[in-house]
Structure formats: structure tokens, C-alpha cells
Amino acid sequence: MSIKKLLAVISLILTLLFEGVGPMVSRINDVAFRIDASATGEVIGNKVSNANVWSLDSVPAPATGEPGTAHPAAFLEYVQLMTATGGSAQRDLFKDPSDKSVLNDYDFAPLINACRNILALGAKPHIKLGNVPLKYSAKPSIGVFGVNVRPPADYRVYYDYIAAAARALVDEFGAAEVLGWRFGVLTEYENADWFKTESGLASDTLEAYCRLYDTTVAALQDTVGQEVYVGAHSMSVAEGLWDERDFIEHCANGTNYCTGAKGTRLCYLSSSFYDSKPGEFAKLTLPQTIAILREKAESVGLNNLAYGVDEGRILSGTRGAAASDLNMRICGFTYQAAYDARLIKQMADYDIDYFSAWGYTTAGLASGIPTVSYHVANRFASISSASRVPCDASACLIPGAEVQALAGYDGDTDTVYIMAYNFKNSLDYRTAADLSFIIEMPQFDGRDVKVTRYVVDDNANFFDEWQLDRKRYSITDDCFTWSPDDPCIESYTTLSAQWARDLYFTQLRGKYASCAALSPVEETAHISRSRLKIGISLAPNAVVFYEIKPA
């Protein structure tokens, strides 16, 4: 037996021993945290500030205010419009997308309306310009994502199109407003399923993308302003047709295909990040994925870029009638709560600015029953303005368990915040974690404080009740188009059987609103010798948030 197989067997035996015997073994996961709330560092930042929509007409309406529902607008700062300006008859912004004899019959009303709807949410647009309109390519070719993957036949014509779109936005919303928005050029630019020349050669496609990027940036700068915020979204978590680092090199040192000058404006670099399914991580971690971009950028002198994730989380789950894809790229199980908290802490640890989500409620990004992902994002958003403080851990854990915490202090609100999670990459994880916190708080010495605790576990999740109701009413996997593990029940892409949808809306939805409620628990404590001690037994794959402020 190889060493690798032997270690795997030992790990399995330990897991079975520790998790299989349940009450026979006590205090398996023990973690003691020491936090110094007086040693403030950098502001943590809003890692959940972004969300993406697939099409211009799918920007959600503002919150309905219906009792028991939630809406992510409270913490969203940007909504990304994916593939916003072309690539199919539905996306091409023309009066007649099929008429190649007229190349400037622009119709930017759908783009303007989508941006107006984003502003109504209190967020800003992040517009992914592309793909290339069908009538601008010599031989358009529709890829697996339903859009044209070919470059334009005439880049000057494409420049005019992007410039006209930007000018229409400036005319509608004002130059100062649009200058505060974000722009990107394509989605996963090195992914051949999104962009590829007719030859299919990596070198040809790299050159075509760099030319497209330079042309787009020039059009934006000439209309919106030289300081327009623009960048690019690579795949990176998986191998592409060509090396994304070659694009970064071009932006720093290459000859601009549009202006002839050295380099091209670049404000941010983002990637995709998808784990395969619950229990199966991708080959790269999130920090490793972003490091590919950051290390190259800094090596060529691009030192002040923002870094984020423009789409991702978990690709698939149990198969539905047509596919195993998760509609919102999350599952509804409480596992997702700790999974999300873990990603947030990784972003804080490795200076990653944001992770853009596909949805948070049973209605996606619209008002719906909140998921555990929503609860984690919403509670974390309250921490985002705090300055990070040291949080050291001493742990005794079962194999594969990750029990960690993030802490901060916000001087403006005089509040200490803690987020802690008990994660293992398994839907069958069954071991609680005993967490203790010793918090040094000299700013509160001798005072009473209010300690508010929010626990995101099965008690704040409707999805376990949904699983029971599925069995009770025989809502089988083939009643779903995509994976039944996704909590976006109100989408036909998830739950498609009409009788089951009728049952959900008429009999079950109201109950789930109550099941999904996240109820805080408040206590009062006295700070003696500048120190507070608190603790909790945290359920498997659960997350706890603490807010501590003067009483």
C-alpha cells in the first residue's frame, strides 16, 4: 500500500471513530480564541458587495417588504451585468441585429433601463462589455454559453459601438455618475467557450482579446473619462486556451493596439472560482487562484489593483431532470453557511476585495425567503466597516475540520465584531465545536456591555424542512430542471414541476419564512480587568456572529 493510500485509510478510520460514535466521545472539536480588540489594523471591507445577473432584463426589483422575506440590496454595492452589450440576437443593442447593411442602428434602451434598475437598488452598475455583436463578426460562431465567441471584423466599427453605448449612458445619467461605475471586457477572457478566433490558436486569440480590450478601454476613456474604472475577468481557477498572465503583461508593457502608446489602463483583475460540488474542492484554492493574477501584476509594476471574484462558489449537486448545475451556485444545506464564512475569512486573510454572487434567496437576487448564504452575507456586512483585530486560536480538531474566526473593532459604532465557523467539507459532518473566546477590551474596562449573538444553523434554515416536505409530497429530483440542492425554489430553472410549484406557493412558502428567521440572543456582561469571556457549542457547518457594545 502506498503512503498516500495509507494516510487516506488512517484519516477515514479517525473520522469514523470521532464522528460515528456521537455521544460516546465528548469535546472532540475544542477551540480557544484570544482576541485583542485594542490592536486595530486595516478595515476588513465588504467582501459581499457584488452580485451578478445573466441578462439585462433580470435585474431584480427593489425589496417588496413582504414579511418573512429578505433582499440583498442592503449589502450590495455593485450589480454586474454579464455579457451586457452583445453576442446574440437578444443581447445585441440594435434595432435590427440581423441587418449587416446597417452597423449603427443602435438601441441602448435595454442597457439604460438595466442600469436605472440597479441604481434603484442603491447599487452601482458593473457592466461587462461584450460579447461582440453578431453582425460585427465576419463569421460569427455561437459558443456553449449562447453568445458569439468571435472577434469583430473591424475594430473601428466596434470602437464606435462601445463609444456610442458609453455616450448614451453619460447622456442619461451624467458623466460624474457613470465615472463612478465599473466596466469589464468580456467574461473569462481566456476561456475558449467565451472568446476564440476562427483559427482556434492561442496566440491568435490572445492578440484578438488584447486588441478588443484596448479598443474598448479607448472608447470608454474618450467618452466617460480618462479615469474610468475598467478591468478584466479571467477564468484562472482552471486552465484556459491561453495564459491570462500574457494579457497582464500586455497591459503593463505592450503596445496598445488602439492608441499605439505603451500599455493600457487596468484597474482591477478578477477571476472565477468554482468548487466542483459539496465535498469536492477545486484543484486550486481561492487564494491560489487570485495569486496567479496578483503575482504577475506586481511583477510588472501593477501594484495598486483591486482583486475579486466575478462569479463562483459551487458548480453542481444532485442531478435534476436536465442537469446537475446549481442555479445560484450554492446549495441550500447549512453546509453552505460555513462554506461562505470560510471564503470570507480567506478573502480577509489574502486581501481579496469581493466575491460576486448569483443569488441569496428563494427568488435569487429578488425578495424571497432568505437562505443561510443570505444570513452569513448580511451579518458579515455589518462587520465590513470594522478594523481587523488579532484573533489567535488554540485548537484540537477532528481530521478535516476547520474552526476559525475573524474579529474586528469599529470605533465609529464602538462595537467589537466576531464571526466564527465550524466547517468540514462534507454534507454529513456531525461534530459540534466547543468555542471559547477571551477578548481583551480595555476600551470597555469597568463597563457593562450588551453581547448579541446570531447563530446560522439548521434553526435559521428552511431547507431542512423543505427536504422533509419533498419526501412527504413526493417532490422527486425529476421535478427540478437543474439540481434540487439549490435553494432558489421560485425559479423554473430549479423547481419546474407546476404542481410542486403550486404547492410551494400556496402551502409551504409561509412556513419557510418562519423557519428561515435568524433570531438574535442578547445578554449583558460586565468587563472586569479589560477582559470578557464567552463561549458556545457550535453545530457542524454552522456560523456564529457576535456584536459587543456598551450596554
Secondary structure, 3 states (H helix, E strand, C coil): CCHHHHHHHHHHHHHHHHHHCHHHCCCCEEEEEEEECCCCCCECCCCCCEEEECCHHHCCCCCCCCCCCECHHHCCCEEEECCCCCCCCCCCCECCCCCCCCCCCECCHHHHHHHHHHHHCCCEEEEEECCCCHHHCCCCCECCCCCECCCCCCHHHHHHHHHHHHHHHHHHHCHHHHHCCEEEECCCCCCCCCCCCCCCCHHHHHHHHHHHHHHHHHHHHHHCCCCCEEEEEECCCCCCCCCHHHHHHHHHHCECCCCCCECCCCCEEEEEEEECECCECCCCCHHHHHHHHHHHHHHCCCCCCEEEEEEEEECECCCCCCCCECCCCCCCCCHHHHHHHHHHHHHHHCCCCEECECCCECCECCCECECHHHHHHHHHHHHCCCEECCEEEEEECCCCCEEEEEEEEECCCCEEEEEEEEECCCCCCCCCEEEEEEEECHHHCCCEEEEEEEEECHHHCCHHHHHHHHHHHCCCHHHECCCCCCCCCCCCCCECCHHHHHHHHHHHHHHHHHHCCCCCEEEEEECECCEEEEEEEECCCCEEEEEEEEC
